[in-house]
Amino acid sequence: TGPVSSECLGNLLRITLSAEYFEDKYLSFSVVDRSGVAWELDEAMASQCGYTVTYSNWSNIEFRASVLSCHSHLERDVFTVTIQIKASHTPDMKNAATHLKTASCHYGPWSPRELVCESNYMEVSVRKEVPQTVKDFVQDEPEDWTLAFPEAKAREASMWQIVFHQPEEKKALLVSDAWSAGYGLNTTDSRVLLRIPYTAEQIQLVEDQGITFSAVRSSTFYKQRWMILMVDTAVACPVDGVDYANKTIIWTVPKYIQLLSAGATSFKDVLVEAGVDLHKLSAKEMASRRYVLLNELNAITVKIPIGAEGGYYKTSVSSGQHGTKYTINLFLEHQWEDSKWGLTKYAIIKEIETPFEPVELAITNNSNLSVRLMNVTVGTFLPDVELVNLTIEGVTVAVPEAVQYGCLISEIRYANGSKAYVIQVPFDAPSIKKEYVSMDMRAYTLNVTLVFIIHPTSETFTVPVITVSTVKDAVLPSARGFCEGRNLHLIITRGNVDQNWLPFISDWHLTPEAAQKLNYSLRDNGSHLAISVPFLSSHVSYEDFHASGIKASLHLTLKDGITLANRKDFSISCRFSPSELIQCLPNGTVVITAVKLVGIADLDTRLLVLRDRECKPSLVTEKTATFKFNVNTCGTNRKFNSTTMTYENEVLYFRPGNDTPAYQLKFACSYAIKQTVDVRYESKKNAPPSIKPGFGSLALSLKLFKEKYYSDPYRELEYPVVKYLREALYFEVELLQPEDERLELNLNDCWATNSQSQDSLPQWPILINGCANSEDSYRTVFHEVNYSSRVKFPQHLKRFEVRMFTFVQGTTLLQE
């Protein structure tokens, strides 16, 4: 009980450290001798001294000590071991907590020869009273005595040595040299022990009945009173012998191994037992677990179904793929009698790990659409797995930091020890990708990569999590259109799916730069996209024309900014007066513009002509052709009536080889007939004009326009107008009444306030005595006013440009 517990298991003591208590801690083990000195263990010392440290079922830590381990105290068949465990949260072991554990175990009776195959060493222990090796065994090695005798004669009684037998040589080592070479040696009043790490130099790999063994053939010499005694301390432990078939582990161990049976003439089985985790199992227990133990003539076979009780699965990784291995710590004890040794006890501790088996992880989308929450469960995982990192939008963050990206991570633990992880992310979190699907549906995508670590191996693996939830919450953009003056207008109200949609007209991407080059207007404030296109432009389609007007259409498509797939189409159609196409100048010059109709796709505007086919257009675009000629040319007809003179012609298009026109646009210019008389006059020097002050009523208007061409004013429903600092405001002041061309409008003082009252404070002068305010960082700019169809009296208008500003007091913003 508690964080450290102990258990006596035959000739081994097992001390178990609780995984829950020692989790995430750095550990060091020391063995405390009878003098109180702590000897810190490393791998070399552990295998030399009879200690083993392993991780068992999901990170529980086991410490095992042999009955004759270094620094253990043996008295009357009771051996006592004291270990010191230090646990720290840091690898430098600072502020480590120290746990001291002393445990005693009884062991007996001893067999004349006992062999133990541990996971990190081999051990042989023999009784000193065992007779010398039989004649047949040593007849070829008389030099063993020659090598041993001089040293034994010269040394004290406590000194002894080992002779290792190898095919090419025999090597004698004194105890001090053997110890320095990593061998473990111990002696009591009745026994001699040799412990050999699997990494020892003298180990040979030998084969017996098709099974490979790690083996050492040695003779150990000791001096007792006046005699030099020699005992056979050969030892062999199976390296392989494990096979897998039909989801079953098959472990085979040969009986009566030749190296261990040399010199014996008769054999008799005394006991064959097997178990798990050093616990022997009865035949009934083995049957309940579907274990099979076969004691055959030449071999012992143990069969364990993969996944059976007693073993456990642990997580593993192969080529980045997550999977599992089944691990079981088997124990086999074989006791036999022979003519040489009498009773031999042979114990093998064999940890068997099955080959890697990939495991597909379940990723379950439990998203709650009503509360707009992405909820994904990943797993299950074995207890040895821990989620440590997430990669979100290319950034790797630790689990506690994921909340900064809107990700809440929680762990679910199940009764069998397994676990799963739950990821919760609001739909509106920045880490969720939103994408329009179709109709009114949007797809919300969670794309994260989870990084896991496996304890205690510290292997890592990743699990990509890509889950999609489709929600009926898409708001598509809408549009309204109108025509005003000579322009077609589209105002698109954005929805929640078109942030990355791009405006296209006839597969031509409408950017602010491109729009400005073609004298189009394009404004986007984030919530609205406003587009204005002149009636006569290359991107306007002309569908038909009658005396009542010309039907012109503007088609706009919003395309996906990544795939360029069409997302939404809008259009506006209006009828414009035919007078927009013709100008009849007083000097008899006619300017006529013909437009290409959508119904005549093959029409080439360059081939349009007048009645006189030699009269060709002076200006051609893809959709228009403009002719400029005198009324007395190009086949123009003339008609008279009492008041007017009318000139008629037509624009024609002939397909090659056909004299019937495929396109015909008739037009006419009418002039009023006036009597011409000669009038005699003479110039008279007039007095210089003078201005007399007077009083009267003037009607004025102040308008704000959207662009510097002053063709598109803001209408009443578009106020209030939102502008950013230093963005241009285009103002126009017009004298409406009286319409007297002799009058000229001049602006004296103009100022801005932060309220609708012209007398409120603070104020900032824009014009002073008709001039720009010299204290302005951005000076007011006047724009020239020219005659046009909208402007009859340019002298009645004043236009100027002001940069957007705000009122501040000190560093405080008063009002935007």
Secondary structure, 3 states (H helix, E strand, C coil): CCCEEEEEECCEEEEEECHHHHCCCEEEEEEECCCCCEEECCHHHHHHHCEEEEECHHHCEEEEEECCCCCCEEECCEEEEEEEEEEECCCCCCCCEEEEEEEEEECCCCCCEEEEECCCEEEEEEECCCCCCCHHHHCCCCHHHHHHHHHHHHCCCCCEEEEEECCCCEEEEEHHHHHHCCCEEEECCCEEEEEEECCCCCCEEEEECCEEEEEECEEEEEEECCEEEEEECCEEEECCCEEEECCEEEEEEECCCHHHHCCCCCEEEEEEEEEECCEECCHHHHHHCCCEEEECCCEEEEEEECCCCCCEEEEEEECCEEEEEEEEEEEEEEEEEECCCEEEEEEEEEEEECCCEECCCCEEECCECCCCEEEEEEEEECCCEEEEEEEECCEEEEHHHHHHHCCEEEEEECCCCCEEEEEEEECCCCCEEEEEEECCEEEEEEEEEEEEEECCCCCEEEEEEEEEEEECCCCCCEEEEEEECCEEEEEEECCCCCCCEEEEECCEECCHHHHHHCCCEEEECCCEEEEEEECCCCCEEEEEEECCEEEEEEEEEEEECCCCCEEEEEEEEEEECHHHHEEECCCCEEEEEEECECCCCCCCHHHCECCCCCCCCCEECCCEEEEEEECCCCCCEEEECCCEEEEEEEEEECCCCCCCCCEEEEEEEEEECCCCCCCCCCCCCCCCCCCCCCCCCCEEEEEEECCCCCCCECCHHHCCCCCCCCCEEEEEEEEEECCCCCCCCCCCCEEEECCCCCCCCCEEEEEECCEECCCCCCCCEEECCCCCCCCCCHHHEEEEEEECCCEEECCEEEEC
